[in-house]
Amino acid sequence: MLPYFSLYGLLSLLGLRDYGQRTVPILIASSIFLIWFAGLRFYVGCDYHSYYIRYRETALFDWQTVFASQESGFGALTYVFAKAGASFSLFQAFVTACMVFLYAKFIVRHQHAMYLLALLFPILILQLGMSGMRQALAVGFVMLAYNAFIDKRRLLVGVWVFVAFSFHSSAMIILPMAFLAGRDISLPRLIAGFVLLAPLAALLLGDRAEVYFDRYIDEIYGDQSSSGAWIRYLFVALPAILFANYRAEIKAKYPDVYQLLLLGALFIAALVLTGLISSIALHRLTFYAFPLSILMTLYVSLAAARDPRNGFVFWLAAYGVYICVWFLFSFHAAQCYIPYQNVTFSDVVVPAWALNL
C-alpha cells in the first residue's frame, strides 16, 4: 500500500497550490512519472493477466477479424503492437501514456489542474487505469467530449463519444450529450436527447446490447455484483448534492462550465436507477461520472469558500481515506496490487496465482 499512498500524498501536496504559468511544466513532469509508475507495472492490476493473454492471442488474428469485432479501436491498437512484435510492457506503457495524456487534456482547461490530477489518481488511474485499460481509454476520450461540450461543439462531442465507444461499448451511454451541447439543459431536452439517440445507440451496440442485458439484468452468467460500486457512487454523488446547493453561485461566476456540471449532476442522479438494477452496471457507468464529480468539488470550493484550499483539503483527505480503506479491506486490492512491481526493477516475479492459471 505504501507506494500508492505515498504517490497520492505527493500529488495531494502539489494539488494544494495554484502554480499559474508553471502549471503545465509541473503537470507534464507528474504525467511522465505516472506513465512510468502505471505503464511499466508488472503483474499489477486485476486484469493484467487477461490483457496479457489477449495481447498474445491478437498476434495470431488477421486484420479483418480485429476490425470486425466490437470495440475495434482497442483491438486495432492491440493488433498493431502485437503484429510488430512489441513487448506487452511497451504496449501497456503506450496505452497508459495515451490515458494520462487524455486525462491531462481534460484537467488543464480548469484552474488548479494538479488538484484535479490528485483526485483522478485513486479511482480513475489506480483502480481503473492500472487494471481495465479499455475503459480507461474510453473514459479519457469521453473527457475530450466533455471539453467539446463546454465549447458547444455538438459534432465534436459525438465524434469523441464514438471513438470512446470503439474502446469500450459502455461509453455509448454518453451519446445523448451530443444533442444537448450548446443548449440550456432542461428535462424536455434530456428526454428528447435519449429518445432521438437511443435507437442509434442500440444499432451500434448490436449483439452487445443483448450480452449486457443477459449479464446485468437476467444474470444468466451467474450473480454479477460489485461490492464497492455503491461506495464509489457515494463519492461521486456528494459533490453533486453540494453543486445543487451552490449552483446559483457557480452559474454566476463560471457560466462556461455550468451547463456541463448541471448535466453531470443529472447524470449522477439517474445512476441510482442503474444501481437498483445492477451494481455491476453502476460500477461501469460511475467511471464516466467521476471527471464531472471532481470538477464539482473544484467549482463548489471556488464558489462557496473564501479560501478554496479548505475544500481541497477536505476532498483530498476523503480520497486518502478511501485508498486506505480499499487496501485494508478489499480482497482485489490485496491480491492484485500488492506488492507493487515495475519492469525497471530487477526482482520482479510472476505471482503464484498467475502461474496456476
Secondary structure, 3 states (H helix, E strand, C coil): CHHHHHHHHHHHHHHCCCCHHHHHHHHHHHHHHHHHHHHCECCCCCCHHHHHHHHHHHCCCCHHHHHCCCCHHHHHHHHHHHHCCCCHHHHHHHHHHHHHHHHHHHHCCCCCHHHHHHHHHHHHHHHHHCCCHHHHHHHHHHHHHHHHHHCCCHHHHHHHHHHHHCCCHHHHHHCHHHHHCCCCCCHHHHHHHHHHHHHHHHHHHCHHHHHHHHHHHHCCCCCCCCCCHHHHHHHHHHHHHHHHHHHHHHHHHCHHHHHHHHHHHHHHHHHHHHHHHCHHHHHHHHHHHHHHHHHHHHHHHHHHCCCHHHHHHHHHHHHHHHHHHHHHHCHHHHHHCCCCCECCCCCCCCCHHHHCC
